[in-house]
Amino acid sequence: MALLSYRNPVDYEAQLAAFGEFLNEFKTSPEHTITTALGNIDINEDDLSDEYDFMEEDDGANERRRRDKERRRKPQHKYKDMLQDLADRKVNEILIDLDDLHSWDQDRDTGLKLVESVESNTRQYVELLSRAVDTLMPAPTQNISFKDDVLDVLMANRKDRNRTLEVNADAQADPTLLADQFPAMLTRRYTLVFKPRCSTLDQPAKSLSVRQVRGDHLGHLITIRGIATRVSDVKPIVQVNAYTCDRCGCEIFQPVTDKQYAPLTVCPSQDCKDNQSKGQLYPSSRASKFLPFQEVKVQELAEQVPIGQIPRTLTILCYGTLVRQINPGDVVDVAGIFLPTPYTGFKAMRAGLLTDTYIEAHHITQHKKAYENMGTDHLFLRRVDVYRRAGNVYDLLAKSIAPEIFGHVDVKKALLLLLVGGVTKEVGDGMRIRGDLNICLMGDPGVAKSQLLKYISKVAPRGVYTSGRGSSGVGLTAAVMRDPVTDEMVLEGGALVLADNGICCIDEFDKMDDNDRTAIHEVMEQQTISISKAGISTTLNARTSILAAANPLYGRYNTRLSAVENINLPAALLSRFDVMFLLLDIPTRETDAQLAKHVAYVHMHNRHPEVSSDSVVFTPQEVRAYVAHARTYRPTVPQAVSEYMVKTYVRLRSQHKRAEKKNENFGHTTPRTLLGIVRLAQALARLRFAAQVTQDDVDEALRLVEASKESLAAEDRGSSRRTLNASSKIYNLVKGLADSGACRADEEGEDEDEFGIELNMRKVKERVIAKGFTEDQWMAAVEEYTELDIWQTAGNGARLVFITSGGAEREESHEP
């Protein structure tokens, strides 16, 4: 029984003519587009137009500028000019914007529903529009020369031969001559792709997840969103295979449309059939047509996966100009044709009637651009410049990091510096000194460590979030697997490779196995991953910052044990962290009440509480834009600041030696500590858009390094001795500043003499008040310890001289 016949639902000939009119007649003007977006404001109506430059001495240049402005003001034939550039071999891609086609179709009211037809049967209309392009292709304005590619020379010769055959067929009235023409696939040197429609109020465009793609979408132009997990190498894929016969000399072309094909061996030309010679065919790679090909695996985003299920993947096939646009770890929107493909080989025997599906890419949109690829928002930078000149942009940006989380101001400042990072240096002999910061957050449960990690992974352009218990060493570095396309052994990057030039957030860091944790050692310092597996010996780049969160050994911090026993991490790993914060959940009435109010407000209103009138909270997009602009600066360290760093490092080593004797050391002061201070200081200079590091930057870096130790020291003192009053706490704070070398007087940067250590009174007062003490308590402490001859004021109250001889003994014997 014969199958039922079905008429075409659309008139392809009418649509072909309409596409030809669209390519030939569509006009657009960039200036008109900008004017429309600004509310029909003409930017040349004011007196600030630079149309005529009266200081220009060359009248010819002025006239040329006026002609260029007039030409730009006129509407341009967008696709007609594109076809001319294509004929002149300047471009090799034709991007058809469906928004342009939709507006043109509405203006003409053709009733052909061109855009709906393209979206529902895209593969058919790629060929239809290619035929329209071939018909309208203008003559090139530049002739072929020896500088052109071999492919361009072949294309030009084939087009000349086709034109010659058309002329002969018309002259001899013999249409059979047209059968010897080269097929259109061999004369096209372009790739035709579609750009999907943008979202409008009438028809919002929404990206689909891999799980939402259904059989109804087969053949349609759809857009999916996901993260690229594996990207293959770019290799040539054959579209038309060319052969040459050794008997008749004919050139045979074989189009390839499937995954597999059988090469021709016997010449099928009419000459060989007449002579019964059966000439042997030899493949000609130069006359064949190849396209760049790349296969991309896209996986669902974490928020798109239902609870209890694993993320699904989909294959993206990129051809021509769309290759090398996706890297592993990129979050992308891919618009393309959803198509089925049958299994081949042994898979076909096992799969039976099943088929696989893929997307043929047409348009790619990157969501998380790298910092250097992000555009600069000058309006936002102008707004932020007001706060930067006032000197409080550092505090405002730190408070904008996860504003829904209460407190942790110093931690947020360190995370802001983590986003900015230091300056990576390349030494002359090839040695590389990292500029990325590594931070470890340790503390009791319930202090929002995981929430901070989640926020940073979303703000960073390339942020990867993973958990220590669910990650293996191979999953963090790289795995060796077999490529299904080429059947060769390839490397698939793990979390650290996906976070290249970004931030890798590792939660539950203490739950990792020791064997898996050693894989991070090389990444944290050398920022490379060395692989020697399955005959593959290579080094992968992992230029990433590590942000780790861990709990103490017994779940909560045990005050009866030392810090080393609580942390339970090897010293080789601790020294690789530039900043280590110990967040302790200490119950106090005032802090607990403020925390409860903050949490209740967030749960009721789904946003952070209102800040004061003189403060502002920036959005994550604004923070990302500010960080992107700050990373363009490369501040240097002047000689005076370098000497100050050296003396500070010597004091830190001596302080660490004293703490080791008392078994109170938290972390290890190594030469890496000095490099960490340099990176923090450079990140602070970048935040100020400065070209040099100042002494204040070094002091703030030291303060952040010591901020985690102070909470631990305060907890240990509280459990070992009686409760101190405000004056004694202020004394201990000032003594710690003197020992660490922070807040030194600007004009006296030398080592301590026999009399004492000179500190800047203003800086010390700011540190004391920042710790929650009032100004009256500070003045009372200054008067009390001045009377006890423990410290003295000098320089009309501008400096505080901390007497080194006998000060500690006096404090021990002092009864407040």
Secondary structure, DSSP 8 states (H G I E B T S, - for coil): --------SS-HHHHHHHHHHHHHH-EE-HHHHHHHHTTS--TTSSTT--SS-TT---HHHHHHHHHHHHHHHS-EEHHHHHHHHHHTTS--EEEEEHHHHHHHHHHHT--S-HHHHHHHSHHHHHHHHHHHHHHH----SS---TTS-HHHHHHHHHHHHHHHHHHHHHHHT-GGGGGGS--HHHH---EEEEE-----SSS----B-GGG--GGGTTSEEEEEEEEEEE---EEEEEEEEEEETTT--EEEEE--SS------B---HHHHHHT---BEEE-TTTSEEEEEEEEEEE--GGGS-TT----EEEEEEEGGGTT---TT-EEEEEEEEEEEE--THHHHHHTT-EEEEEEEEEEEESS--GGGS---HHHHHHHHHHHHHT-HHHHHHHTSSTTS---HHHHHHHHHHHH----EE-TTS-EE-----EEEEE-TTS-HHHHHHHHHHHSTTEEEEESTT--HHHHSEEEEE-TTT-SEEEEE-HHHHTTTSEEEEESGGGS-HHHHTHHHHHHHT-EEEEEETTEEEEEE---EEEEEE--TTSS--TTS-HHHHH---HHHHTT-SEEEEE-----HHHHHHHHHHHHHHHHHSS-----TT-----HHHHHHHHHHHTT---B--HHHHHHHHHHHHHHHHHHHHHHHTT---S---HHHHHHHHHHHHHHHHHTT-SB--HHHHHHHHHHHHHHHHHHHHHHHHHHS----HHHHHHHHHHHHHHHTTTB-SS--S---SSEEEEEHHHHHHHHHHTT--HHHHHHHHHHHHHTTSEEEETTTTEEEEE-SSHHHHHHH---
